[in-house]
Amino acid sequence: MHATPEQRAPLPESFYARGALRVARDLLGCVLVRRLGRQLLTGRIVETEAYVGMEDQACHARMGRTRRNAVMFGPPGRAYVYFIYGVHDMLNIVCAPAGRPEAVLVRAIEPVEGIASMRRLRGLVRPTALASGPGKLCRAFAITRRHNGADLRVPPLWVTHGTLQRGERVVRSARIGVEYAGKDADRAWRFYVDGNPNVSRARPARPLRRA
């Protein structure tokens, strides 16, 4: 009998205390878990983007530490949740040892449990549209800026081990929405499960190389 996401151990801090590029790839297939009252909302991570510190012109830390990005400079395995476009909350996971501001943006989730609740939160019916983008998944999982700085090793929001399914493969592409970042805009630091219908459709991206 398989353990439920709540019974499986959260990913340890050591998992996140690595470079964002490694963490972004290894998060694919892992399970995001959100306890909402008595219910669990869960889903497989199927799309991520890596942001690799102050030298990355697409990273929020490129200008140094600020009140907004302070969480990125702290210990790994914490949630960095920020508000964008006056509409969306975005879930990032802090990576690398403390003091090195790297993070992974969780871009898309394949819903597994609590889909009815996600539909109510999103006002949608089609499961593949519930969390197919970073703003969508935050609404579907009721993740807000209140979770900024949260330790992702403990409830109410955490990540457990998971694996890619048989036949799934990971591809890489340029990140979405970072055209302002000069040469860094073209770096293949977006990772996703090829062909998964839950991957975001914000901007079709041609895979640059196989992972």
N, C-alpha and C positions, 0 to 999 in steps of 0.2 A: 504494500500500500504506500503510495507516494505521500510525502509530507506536504502539508499546505504551505503557502507562502508565509503565513504567520508562524508556522512551526520551524521553517528553515531559518538558519542563522543569517543575520544581516551581513553584508560584506564588511570585512574589518577595515580599520583605518589604513592598514598596510596596503590594501588593494588600491586605495586612492593616493597614497603617498608616492606616486610615480608620475612620470610625465603625462601630460594630458593626451598626447597622441596615442600612447599605449592604453590609457584608461578608456578613451573614446572607443577604440576598437573592441576592447574586452567587455565593455558594458552591453554590447549587442547580444541579445538573448537573455540578459539578466532581467529580473522582475522588479518593477516599481510597485510598492505597496503603500496604500493610504488607508489608515483607519479613520472612518468617518462615523462617529457614534458607535453603533454596534456592528456596522458593516465594514467589510474590507473591499476596497477597490484595487484591483491589480491589473497589470499589463506588462507584456514583454517589450523591452526597449528595442526598437528597430531602426532608429536613426539618431545620430549624434554629430556634434561638431566640436573640434578641439580649438582652444584658445591658449596660446603658449607663452604668455608673459609679456613683459614690458617691451620686448623687441618686436612683438606681433602687432602691427598697426591696426588690426581688427579687434584687438583685445581691449576691454575696458580699463586694463591696468597700464596701457601704453603711456599715460601721462603721470603715472605714479599713484600713490595711495590717496584716496579721497573718502569722504563720508559714505558715498554710494558704494564704492567697491572694496571697502575695508575688509569685508569677509573673505575676499580672495587672498589676502595676505595672512590669514590665520591658518589653523590646522586643516588638514585635508579631510574630506568626507563630510563637509558641511554644505548646506544648501545656500546658494547665492541666487536670490530671487529679486529681479528688478522689473520695473514698469517701463513699457516702451510704447511709443506712438499714442500715448494717452488712452490706450485701450487694453493692452495685453500684459499679463505677468508672464515671466519667462523663468523656467527652472534650469539652473546650472549647478554642477557639482564641483566643488573646489578640489583641486588635485595638487600634487607635488608637495614637498615638505613646506612647513610654515615659513613664510617670508618670500616664497617663490610664487607669484600670483598667476597660477594656471587654473583653467576650469574647462569643463565639458558642458556644452549646452545639450540638454535632452530635447531632441527635435520631434520625435514621434514615438508613439506607443501603440502596440497591438493589444486592445482590451481583452481581458480574460475573465475577470470576475467583477460583479457589480455593474454590469452593463446597463441595467435598467436605471440605476441611479445616475450613471454618466449621461444617459439620454435626457433625464430630467434636468441635470445641471447644464447641459448644452442645448436642450430644446431640439434635439435631432433624433432620427430613428436609425439611420444607416450606420452600423458599427464601425466601418472602415473610415468614416469621417469624424468620429468622436474625438480622436487624439492624433490626427494626422498633421500636426504642426505644433510648434512650441506654445503658442497662445491657447490653442484648442485643448492641448493636454492639461494645461494648468486649470482651465475651467472644468474639464471633465473630471479631474481629480481633486477639485476644490483646493488648489494650491494658490496661495496669495503671498503678498509681501510679509505677512505675519510669519511665514516660515523662513524668512531670510535669516541665515545663521543657524538654522536647525541642524542638529546632529543627525545625520542620515543612517545612523546605526541603531536608532531607537524609535519607537512609535512617537507620534502618529504617522510619520513619513519615513520610509526606509527602502533599501534595495537589497534583494536577496540574490544568491547565485542562480544562474540559469545557463542554458546552452543554446546554440543554434540547432535547428531541427535538421534532420537528414535532407540533404539536397540544397539547403540554403547556402548562399555564398555572400560574402561581403565585398562591396565595391567602394571606391573612393571617388570623390569629386571635389570641385571647388565649393567653398561655403556659400550660403545663400545670404544675399542682402548686405554684403561687405564690399561693394564696389569702390567705396571711398578709400580702401586700405592699400592702394598702390599695388606693388608687386605681391603683397601678401594676399590680395584678393584672389589670386589664381592658384594659391597653394591647395593641394588636394587633402584638406583636413576635415572634410565631411565624410562620414562613414555611414553606410546603410545596407540593409538586407535587400539584395537585388530582387526586384519583382514583388516585394511585399506590398499589398494594396493599402497598407496603413502609412506608408512613407509619405511625407509631405509633397504636395504638388505646387508649392508656392512658386518655384522656378525650376522647370525641367533642367536637370544637370547631366551632362554626358559623363559617364565614368571615365576617369583619366587613367586608372590602372587597377588591376585586380589586387586585392589584399591577400 
